[in-house]
Amino acid sequence: MSKKVGNSVTRSRVKRVLREAFRATQELWPPDVDLVVIPRKSAASVKPADIVAQWLAARVDIDRKISMARREALSAESDVRAREPRR
């Protein structure tokens, strides 16, 4: 996390708040998906409930991006298999 977010106490608080928000919404995230969150300066004053509300509001967009990434991964995998020499 960038020092732009605040001093070490503030950064630690933001990490704790993000972890709590993740725990509260764990059922939203498929087990094979890594969640990457990049906090901004304004994250210093955010509460877990605010983060949860934002993630719930973005649920449709997140699901769409996850399914797109999975399709791309499957497509890339099939391309690699097609290029392999047959035995």
MODELLER restraints for C-alpha pairs under 7 A, 6 or more apart:
rsr = mdl.restraints
at = mdl.atoms
rsr.add(forms.Gaussian(group=physical.xy_distance, feature=features.Distance(at['CA:4:A'], at['CA:41:A']), mean=6.26, stdev=0.5))
rsr.add(forms.Gaussian(group=physical.xy_distance, feature=features.Distance(at['CA:5:A'], at['CA:11:A']), mean=6.39, stdev=0.5))
rsr.add(forms.Gaussian(group=physical.xy_distance, feature=features.Distance(at['CA:5:A'], at['CA:40:A']), mean=5.85, stdev=0.5))
rsr.add(forms.Gaussian(group=physical.xy_distance, feature=features.Distance(at['CA:5:A'], at['CA:41:A']), mean=4.30, stdev=0.5))
rsr.add(forms.Gaussian(group=physical.xy_distance, feature=features.Distance(at['CA:5:A'], at['CA:44:A']), mean=6.72, stdev=0.5))
rsr.add(forms.Gaussian(group=physical.xy_distance, feature=features.Distance(at['CA:10:A'], at['CA:44:A']), mean=6.11, stdev=0.5))
rsr.add(forms.Gaussian(group=physical.xy_distance, feature=features.Distance(at['CA:14:A'], at['CA:43:A']), mean=6.54, stdev=0.5))
rsr.add(forms.Gaussian(group=physical.xy_distance, feature=features.Distance(at['CA:14:A'], at['CA:44:A']), mean=5.98, stdev=0.5))
rsr.add(forms.Gaussian(group=physical.xy_distance, feature=features.Distance(at['CA:17:A'], at['CA:47:A']), mean=6.62, stdev=0.5))
rsr.add(forms.Gaussian(group=physical.xy_distance, feature=features.Distance(at['CA:17:A'], at['CA:48:A']), mean=5.38, stdev=0.5))
rsr.add(forms.Gaussian(group=physical.xy_distance, feature=features.Distance(at['CA:18:A'], at['CA:48:A']), mean=6.77, stdev=0.5))
rsr.add(forms.Gaussian(group=physical.xy_distance, feature=features.Distance(at['CA:20:A'], at['CA:48:A']), mean=6.39, stdev=0.5))
rsr.add(forms.Gaussian(group=physical.xy_distance, feature=features.Distance(at['CA:21:A'], at['CA:48:A']), mean=5.00, stdev=0.5))
rsr.add(forms.Gaussian(group=physical.xy_distance, feature=features.Distance(at['CA:21:A'], at['CA:51:A']), mean=6.27, stdev=0.5))
rsr.add(forms.Gaussian(group=physical.xy_distance, feature=features.Distance(at['CA:21:A'], at['CA:52:A']), mean=5.66, stdev=0.5))
rsr.add(forms.Gaussian(group=physical.xy_distance, feature=features.Distance(at['CA:25:A'], at['CA:52:A']), mean=6.84, stdev=0.5))
